[in-house]
């Protein structure tokens, strides 16, 4: 079972603040949230960790966008 991190945990893991986090989603550099309920959303921990690892490895924005796309495809395949 995948661990889902709510926004405060995801931000703490990434070192980002709220505004840059949502800008990254708009720019395709972070996966969109998973709806957990009417007013609740979160991010799979493995996706946040994979994107963090790509940044640490010095991947370009384009490479990270490709990673985000693969993560989203994997999310859909698991549904």
Secondary structure, DSSP 8 states (H G I E B T S, - for coil): ---EE-HHHHHHHHT--HHHHHHHHHTTSS---EEEETTEEEEEHHHHHHHHHHHHTT--HHHHHHHHHHHHHHHHHH-
